[in-house]
């Protein structure tokens, strides 16, 4: 399930891309397929092991260009083991809502992104998330859960204060919002509830088949109940880079 729009976030051979808080690796795999050099970064060792195994499988099955590279790195988003200006692109998908010190993590992201580079930041959208919080205290109080609800204005204001130039935005995954409302209503761990189970099967079918009717419905619903909001930002070019005429 890809959240980032790669038309707005172009990657390919010669680009070094950081998937910050990669989780299961959904974006890292797509970046790798597109031929970029990807670094999947996370604190969770078991997640990273599975991502590395998939990288290996993708290489062995010839799913990626020979020039592309992929690696996994364990670490803290507040203190990443990378030099300044290390990456042409950074994805931070659904991580800032988990972090007590979100602005510190934004500053660290800014540090490792090259001048002129683009970052894609995704967080849960305000309305769908607010409904989840209203339906279930467990949803947002469990360990590692969401500790804040962003409005897009707040997210963009924090990113702008960090130094980023704010670019386009969009919403995604409207069909997933009702699933989480159901889960919050019946119990977030109750995967066997008939309604939750039936809706999950619908989502799996939709992801596998991508029928036109659901694609159109999701496009129409995304601005209203899209589960995620995605903001694209750019790190300003330095005077030296402008003089040299370089841009990423």
Order of alpha helices (4+ residues) and beta strands (2+ residues): beta-alpha-beta-alpha-beta-beta-alpha-beta-alpha-alpha-alpha-beta-alpha-alpha-alpha-beta-alpha
